[in-house]
Amino acid sequence: MTTQVDQGFVEWMSDKSFLVVEDVSSSRLLEASLLRGLGARTVVTAVDGADAVSKLESGATQPDIIICDWLMPGLDGIGVLEHAKRLIPGIKVVMVTSKSGLEDAKLAHDKGADGYVAKPFTRETLLAVLKRLRGV
Amino acid sequence: MSPPGIGAATGAAEDSDPAVVDAAAQQDLRDTLGDDIFDEILDALRDNLGRLMKDIAEAATQHDAAAAARAAHALKGATLNLGFTLIAHHAARLEAKGKGGTAPAADDMAVIRHAVAISFPGEDFQR
């Protein structure tokens, strides 16, 4: 079943800038495509944590929301989250992982994550977390 | 050649295994994204599969359990996202085994290769 989104949500999405951080290209493409399908106009991608931090530090992208894989080679998602929160006050970070334990969700929350999505990453799970970020 | 996923076999390989693919999830993604984008993502998955299967095989050869767990984790996430449930299932087993300190054995490699082979019939990811 596909949940319909209202015009207000689409406008909110179109006003936001997203950074997708994911080292596996098919998942990166999927996440960016689903964001665009929900109305996002500005979606930048990073191929790993180091690429994400480089783009954030250089100002190449100034996202409102980061969708970030947790386990990546080198700098992991928690590292990206910590950098992003230091660099851009108010930024929202959603952690994506194929871990499914409640302890992982709690750890993500304790580290300052604003949302948590367990794979499989679907339109519906993405929509649910984005609606929570929007606050309605 | 049949395209992978939709139209491919959907039955379980063994009694305890999940279906080869989650056809409903794949159709949902096709409907959501459109055929062109879905096929583009599938092509990206093919590239990932080749690389990750090679990484797992190398980790098995070198008895590197941690490297096997990392590659299996990436394989699990990528395939789970696109409804390739059997590969994801066996990748999860390899990941758990690797985290427990055991690198994939020959029979583990045979199982994961078989899962890939029946998920993408006629395609070769063992190069």
Boltz contact constraints between the chains, C-beta under 6 A:
constraints:
  - contact:
      token1: [A, 24]
      token2: [B, 48]
      max_distance: 6.0
  - contact:
      token1: [A, 24]
      token2: [B, 74]
      max_distance: 6.0
  - contact:
      token1: [A, 24]
      token2: [B, 78]
      max_distance: 6.0
  - contact:
      token1: [A, 25]
      token2: [B, 44]
      max_distance: 6.0
  - contact:
      token1: [A, 26]
      token2: [B, 41]
      max_distance: 6.0
  - contact:
      token1: [A, 26]
      token2: [B, 44]
      max_distance: 6.0
  - contact:
      token1: [A, 26]
      token2: [B, 45]
      max_distance: 6.0
  - contact:
      token1: [A, 26]
      token2: [B, 48]
      max_distance: 6.0
  - contact:
      token1: [A, 26]
      token2: [B, 78]
      max_distance: 6.0
  - contact:
      token1: [A, 27]
      token2: [B, 78]
      max_distance: 6.0
  - contact:
      token1: [A, 27]
      token2: [B, 81]
      max_distance: 6.0
  - contact:
      token1: [A, 29]
      token2: [B, 41]
      max_distance: 6.0
  - contact:
      token1: [A, 29]
      token2: [B, 44]
      max_distance: 6.0
  - contact:
      token1: [A, 30]
      token2: [B, 41]
      max_distance: 6.0
  - contact:
      token1: [A, 30]
      token2: [B, 81]
      max_distance: 6.0
  - contact:
      token1: [A, 33]
      token2: [B, 33]
      max_distance: 6.0
  - contact:
      token1: [A, 33]
      token2: [B, 37]
      max_distance: 6.0
  - contact:
      token1: [A, 71]
      token2: [B, 73]
      max_distance: 6.0
  - contact:
      token1: [A, 98]
      token2: [B, 76]
      max_distance: 6.0
  - contact:
      token1: [A, 98]
      token2: [B, 77]
      max_distance: 6.0
  - contact:
      token1: [A, 119]
      token2: [B, 77]
      max_distance: 6.0
  - contact:
      token1: [A, 119]
      token2: [B, 80]
      max_distance: 6.0
  - contact:
      token1: [A, 119]
      token2: [B, 81]
      max_distance: 6.0
  - contact:
      token1: [A, 120]
      token2: [B, 80]
      max_distance: 6.0
  - contact:
      token1: [A, 120]
      token2: [B, 81]
      max_distance: 6.0
  - contact:
      token1: [A, 121]
      token2: [B, 81]
      max_distance: 6.0
  - contact:
      token1: [A, 123]
      token2: [B, 32]
      max_distance: 6.0
